[in-house]
Amino acid sequence: MRSYILIFFIFSSHYSFAQSAQNNQYAVSGVIEDKETNEPIVGASISWNNGTIGVVSDTDGRFSFNLEAGIYDITVSAVGKKNRKKGIKS
C-alpha cells in the first residue's frame, strides 16, 4: 500500500508510506522543497517523537526513515525557514 501526501508550507515536502510485512514497520520517504522556487532544501531536519529522533535531507532534498505503526507529529525545519509540524498516522 502506498499513499502520497503533499504538504505546502513556507517550504513543501512530499512523502509517502510503504508498509513492510515485518514488525508493522512503515517506510516514510520524500523530498523537501522550497515552496516558491521548487528547489530542494539540503540539510532540512525531519524529526518525530518530540525531536528525539530524526533524519536530515540529502543534497537532492530527499529523506527516508522507518516508523512502527502509530500516530506521529513530524516536524520539518531548515535554516531560514519556519518550522512546520504535520500529524501522520502510519
N, C-alpha and C positions, 0 to 999 in steps of 0.2 A: 504494500500500500504506500502510495506516495502522494503527498499533497503539497501545494505551493501556496505560500502566503507572502504577500508583498506589503511592506511597511514603508510609508513615506514620512520622514521627519525633516529636520534640517539636512540630514543625510538619509539615505534609504538603504535598506538591506533586503535581500531576497534570501529566503531559506526554505529548506524542505526537510521532510522527515522520511526515513526509511526504517521499517521495523525489522529487527533481527529475531529469528525464532528462538534464539538462545537468551535466557535470562531476561526476557522482556526489555531488551535494550533497543533504543531508537538512535539512529544516526541523524544528526542535525548538521546541515551544511548550507552554505550560502555565500553571498557576496555583499560587501558593504560598499556603497557608492555615494558620492556627493549628489544630493537631490537636484541641484541646479546644473551641474556640469556633466553628470553621469560618469565622472572619473572615479576609479577605485580609490578607496581610502586605505592606505597602507598603515599597519600598526594600530588599527582600531581594536579596542578591548571588548570582548564579548564575554560576559560573566553571568553566573547564576548562583543560587544559594547565598544570597546577600553579599556577593562579591568574593566569596571564599574560594571559588573555583572558576576558572576561565581560560580562554584562549585569545590569541592575537591574530588579526587578519594578515595574510601574506602580501607580497608585492603586487598581486592582482586583486587585492581586497577580499580574497576567499578565506573561508574558515570552515572547520568541521570539528565535531565532538560527538560523544555518545552520552545518552541520558537513559536512566531507568524510567519505566512508566511512571507518570505523575504529573503534577501541575507545578510549573516553574515561572518565575519572573526573570526574564532575560534582560540584561542591561547592556546597552551598546554605548561606548564612549570613545571619543577621539579628540586629540588636541585641537583646540579652536572650535569645537562643535559642542552643542548642548547634549548632555547625557539623555538617553531615552530608554524607557523601560516598556516591555511588552510581555503580557502574560501568555503562556502557551500551555497546552495540555498534550502530553505525549502518550 
